[in-house]
């Protein structure tokens, strides 16, 4: 990311599904970026997700309604979307998220490549389930079943997500997991098939 991010005070980053905003906060501190140019978008309230978000990073700006960003014709130098898309319906992605992604010059994405592999999907389900168990102090069986049944789990393969972005005018700058495979026995260390990509908006 270093070649993309610069210390220009006008450099703007949007983190879609950024949770507490730790990544944005780190980038802001590292590159000396302004708070108003670091936007963390979350569409949940505390307690409605498997994580206990505090939304308390002092050097970033939080937003809880994507319409606020699209209505103001915002543009961003970098959009970040890390393991968020699979929690969104196709309609929500198409009508709320893609306009925001299209407003960025670069896109950094981290997602699961399910490739219609049921075993991988089950591993990701267990991962979500465990997060929910660990973060919920008042959990019971009905609560667990409700969470698993009501959560949006919209798994897609790498090729499906890649096609979405390319159809919206993005080109693949770097598929980072190719680099990781040089150093690790990939399948054993990546049971949920996570990958990283950087796209450039043409």
C-alpha positions in Angstrom: 0.0 0.0 0.0 2.9 2.4 0.5 3.2 3.3 -3.2 -0.6 4.1 -3.2 -0.9 6.1 0.0 0.9 9.4 0.3 1.2 12.0 2.9 -0.9 14.5 1.0 -3.3 16.0 3.5 -6.1 15.5 1.0 -5.7 11.8 0.6 -9.0 10.1 1.4 -9.7 6.5 2.5 -13.0 4.7 2.9 -13.1 1.4 4.9 -16.3 -0.5 4.1 -17.2 -2.7 7.1 -14.2 -1.3 9.0 -15.5 -2.3 12.4 -13.7 -0.4 15.2 -11.6 1.3 12.6 -8.2 -0.1 13.7 -6.8 -0.3 10.1 -7.9 3.3 9.3 -6.5 4.6 12.6 -3.1 2.9 11.9 -2.9 4.3 8.4 -3.9 7.7 9.6 -1.1 7.7 12.2 1.5 6.2 9.9 0.9 8.7 7.1 -0.3 11.7 9.0 -3.8 11.8 7.4 -6.7 14.0 8.5 -9.5 12.6 10.5 -12.2 13.9 8.1 -10.5 12.0 5.3 -10.6 8.6 7.0 -14.1 7.2 6.8 -15.1 4.0 8.5 -18.5 2.7 7.2 -20.5 0.3 9.4 -24.1 -0.5 9.0 -24.5 -2.1 12.4 -25.1 -0.9 15.9 -23.1 -2.3 18.9 -24.5 -5.8 19.8 -25.8 -6.5 16.3 -22.7 -8.3 15.1 -20.4 -11.0 16.4 -17.9 -8.3 17.4 -18.3 -5.8 20.3 -17.5 -2.6 18.4 -16.7 0.5 20.4 -16.3 3.0 17.5 -13.9 5.0 19.6 -10.8 5.6 17.5 -10.2 9.4 17.9 -8.4 10.0 14.6 -11.1 8.7 12.2 -14.6 9.5 11.2 -17.4 6.9 11.5 -20.4 6.7 9.2 -23.4 4.4 9.7 -25.4 5.1 6.5 -23.9 4.6 3.1 -26.4 7.0 1.6 -24.7 9.8 3.4 -21.6 9.1 1.4 -23.2 8.6 -2.0 -25.5 11.6 -1.6 -22.5 13.9 -1.1 -20.7 12.7 -4.3 -17.6 11.7 -2.3 -14.5 10.4 -4.0 -11.7 8.4 -2.4 -8.1 7.6 -3.2 -8.4 4.2 -1.6 -11.4 2.0 -0.7 -10.8 -0.9 1.7 -13.2 -3.8 2.0 -12.0 -6.6 4.2 -14.1 -9.8 4.7 -17.2 -7.7 4.5 -18.8 -8.5 1.2 -19.9 -12.0 2.2 -22.1 -10.4 4.9 -24.0 -8.4 2.3 -26.9 -9.3 -0.1 -26.4 -8.9 -3.8 -28.9 -6.1 -3.9 -27.1 -4.2 -1.1 -23.8 -4.7 -2.9 -25.2 -3.5 -6.2 -27.1 -0.5 -5.0 -25.2 0.7 -1.9 -21.7 -0.6 -2.0 -20.6 -0.6 -5.6 -21.3 3.1 -6.0 -18.9 3.7 -3.1 -16.3 1.3 -4.5 -16.6 3.0 -7.9 -15.8 6.3 -6.2 -12.3 5.1 -5.4 -9.1 5.1 -7.4 -7.8 1.9 -5.8 -9.6 -1.0 -4.0 -8.0 -3.3 -1.4 -10.1 -6.3 -0.8 -9.7 -9.3 1.5 -12.3 -12.1 1.0 -12.9 -15.8 1.1 -12.6 -17.9 -2.1 -15.4 -20.4 -1.5 -15.4 -21.7 -5.1 -18.6 -23.6 -4.3 -16.6 -25.7 -1.8 -19.0 -26.8 0.9 -16.2 -27.7 3.3 -14.7 -24.2 3.1 -18.2 -22.7 3.6 -18.6 -24.8 6.8 -15.2 -23.7 8.1 -16.3 -20.1 7.6 -19.6 -20.7 9.3 -17.8 -22.2 12.3 -15.5 -19.2 12.4 -18.5 -16.9 12.5 -20.2 -19.1 15.1 -17.1 -19.0 17.4 -16.8 -15.2 17.1 -20.4 -15.0 18.2 -19.9 -17.3 21.1 -16.8 -15.5 22.3 -18.3 -12.0 22.1 -21.8 -12.6 23.5 -22.0 -12.9 27.3 -25.7 -13.7 27.4 -25.8 -16.5 24.9 -28.3 -19.3 24.8 -29.3 -21.9 22.2 -32.1 -19.9 20.7 -29.7 -16.9 20.4 -27.2 -19.0 18.6 -29.7 -20.4 16.1 -31.2 -17.0 15.5 -27.8 -15.5 14.8 -26.9 -18.3 12.4 -30.2 -18.3 10.6 -30.6 -14.5 10.2 -27.0 -13.6 9.3 -26.4 -12.8 5.7 -23.8 -15.3 4.4 -23.4 -14.5 0.7 -20.4 -16.6 -0.2 -18.8 -16.2 -3.7 -15.8 -17.6 -5.4 -12.7 -15.5 -6.3 -13.7 -15.5 -9.9 -17.3 -14.2 -9.2 -16.0 -11.3 -7.1 -13.2 -10.6 -9.6 -15.9 -10.4 -12.4 -18.0 -8.0 -10.4 -15.1 -5.5 -10.1 -13.9 -6.0 -13.7 -17.4 -5.3 -15.0 -17.3 -2.1 -13.0 -14.1 -0.9 -14.7 -11.4 -2.2 -12.3 -8.3 -3.9 -13.3 -6.4 -6.4 -11.1 -3.2 -4.7 -10.0 -1.9 -7.4 -7.6 -3.2 -10.7 -6.3 -1.3 -10.8 -3.1 -1.9 -14.4 -2.1 0.3 -15.5 -5.0 3.2 -14.0 -3.0 2.1 -15.7 0.2 2.1 -19.1 -1.5 5.9 -18.9 -2.0 6.5 -18.9 1.8 3.8 -21.1 3.3 2.0 -24.4 2.6 -1.0 -22.4 1.6 -4.0 -24.8 2.0 -2.9 -26.0 5.5 -2.5 -22.4 6.8 -5.5 -20.9 5.1 -8.5 -23.2 5.8 -11.1 -20.5 4.9 -9.3 -19.6 1.6 -8.7 -16.0 2.4 -7.1 -13.9 -0.4 -6.0 -10.3 -0.8 -6.3 -8.2 -4.0 -5.5 -4.7 -5.1 -7.6 -3.3 -8.0 -7.2 0.0 -9.9 -10.2 1.9 -11.2 -9.8 2.7 -14.9 
